[in-house]
């Protein structure tokens, strides 16, 4: 495997979106791409605004499992971050049903000592 990183994403083109930021811990390969079919853990929201926090598990197929949607639901949110090179400025698409939204990676921090 490679390093473990924490990725912080914000909605593209939104000024103050800390209540919708996505923070996710992932393993990356030597080229900086997210790897592994195993679940990764993260949250949407801002710790300073507890009402905005939604923890999730990113499943191997990109589904965001908030704990209440364990089955294969067609409208379940997906985050297209698997197998992407994780670098600041990269755009990642979040989809849910017939809607989609672009997020931009703001920060990639190594968690490996």
N, C-alpha and C positions, 0 to 999 in steps of 0.2 A: 504494500500500500504506500501511500505517500504521507504528506503532512495533513494535519487537521486544521481547518481554517474556520473563522467566523465571518460570514458574509452579511453585510447590511445593505438592503435595497430600499429605495424610495420610489413612489410613483413618479413617472416621467412627467416633467412640466408642471409639477405642483410645488408651490412655494413652501408652506409649512405643513408637512405631512407626517410629523412624528407619530401621530396617532394611527397611521397606516403603514409605518415602516415594517419591513420583514427582516428578521434576524434569524440566521440559520447556520448551524455547524455542519460542515461537510468534509469528507476526505477528498484530497486532490492528488492527481498524478504529477509527474515531473514537469509536464507542460502546463499545469495549472487548471486542468479540466476536472470537474466533479466526477468521481468514480464510485462504483459499487452499487449493487442492487439492494443493499440493506437500507432500512429506514434511517432517516436523519431527523433531528429534532430542532424545532425553532418556535418562533412566536411572531405574531402580528400585533402591533400596537406599541405603546409607550409606557414604560414603568412608572413615569410620573403621572400617568392618567390610567389608573387601574381598570376603569370601565372600558378601556379600549383593548385590553390584553386578551389575546386568543392563542393559547399554545396549540401546536400541531405537530404531527409526525408527517414528514415527507416520505411517501411510500416509494418503492423502487420504480414505479411507472409514472411518477410525478404527481400523483394525487395528494392533496392536502387533507389529512385525516384529523379532524378536530375532536375526535373521540365519539361523536354521535353518528358518524357516517362510515361504519366499518365495511359496509357492503359496496359493491360496484354500482354506484349511482351515476347515471349519465350526466347529471348536472353538477356533480362534485367538482370543486375547484381543482385546477392543476397548475403547477408551476414548472415551466420548461427550463429548469436549471441543470438537470442531469446531463452530463457529457458536454457542457459548455465550458469554455475557458473563463475562469472567474477572475476578472480584472476590473478595477474601477472604470466606470463609463460604459461597460457592457450592458446591453438591454436584454431583459428577460421578460417573457410574456406570461402573464397569469390569466387563465381562462376559467370561466364558470358558466356552464350552459351556453347561451348564445352571446355572452358578453366577454370581452377581453380587455386587458389593461396592460400597458407597458410599464415595467419597473426598471430602474437603472441601479447598477451596483455602485454604491458610494464608497464602501470601505471593505477591504479584505484583510483580516488580521490573522496571523499565524497563532495557533493555540499549542503548537508543538514546541516543547522546551529545547 
